[in-house]
């Protein structure tokens, strides 16, 4: 006898996605709300002594939190579109007639 529950959508993925969205929004509000007056003196001294490392830490945090900010424009710059490689682009130059039908490049 077939299991009747397999035809019904699960409630778990939506609730997990809602939870992730709520947590990330709360974290974003806390990060944006930090003023330099609230930072400990050790942190302020580190930022002053290492401005480039600090900027890389901040950039890494932004890319980790919001990867689409970088991946979308970067892929578009190299010629990938939502429907495949754009004509006369780096992506189309990489693609050749010998690309296998279900290979890595074809599924990217």
N, C-alpha and C positions, 0 to 999 in steps of 0.2 A: 504494500500500500504506500502511495506517495505521501510525502510530508507536505501538509498544506501551508506550513509557515514559510517555505522557501519562495513562494510567489509574492509575499507581502514585503514591502520595503522595511528595512530596519530603522529604528528610531535613533540608534546609537551614533552613526556618523554625523547627523545633523546636530545632535546635542554636543558632541565633541567639538565640532567646528564652531558652534556658538560659544562654547567655553573658551576655546583658543582665541577667538575674536575678542571676547570680553577681557581676557587676561592681557592680550597684547595692547588693547586700547588703554587699559589701566596703567600698564607699564609705560606706554608712550606719554601719558599725561604726567606721570611721576618724573620721567626723564626730562621732559620739556620744562617742567616746573622748577627744576633745580637752578638756583641762582648762584653766582660766584661767591656771594657772601656766606652761603651755607656750607661751602667746601672747607674741609680741614686745612690748616696751614701747610701740612706735609704735601697735600695734593696740589695746592697752589704753587708751592715751591717746585714740585716736579714738573708741572705744566710750564712754568717759566724757564726751567733748566732744559726741558726736552720738548720744545714746541712741535717738532716734526713727528716724533714718536706719538705724541698726544693726538695729533691730527690723524695719524694712521689708525690709532685705536678707535677714534670716533668714526672714521670712515668704515672700518671693519664692522663696527657695531651696527651702522646704518645698513650696510650691504647684507649683514647677517639677518637683520630684522626685516628688511624690505628688499629682497633680491631682485625683484622685477624692476626696480629703479635702475639697475645696471644691466641686467641680462637682456631685457627687451631692446633698448637702444643699441647695445653692443652687437646683438645678433642682426639687427636691421642694418647696422653699418657695414657688416660683412656680407649682406645680401640675402639673408634668410627672411622670408615673409611667412604669413600664416598659411599660405597655400604652396609653399616650396621656395626653391632658390629663385631670386630675381635675375632676369636676363642681364648679361654683361656685368656680372658682379663677381666677387671673389668666390662666392658659393657656387656659382654656375661654372666657373673655371675649374674648381675642384672636381665637380661632378663630370664624369666621363661616360662614354658608351659602355665601358666595361664595369660600371657600378652594378653589383648584384641587386636583384629585385627586392630582397628582404634584408639587405646588408645594413651596416651601421649608418651610412650616409643616407640611404633611402628612407630610413625610419626616423631620422633626426628631425 
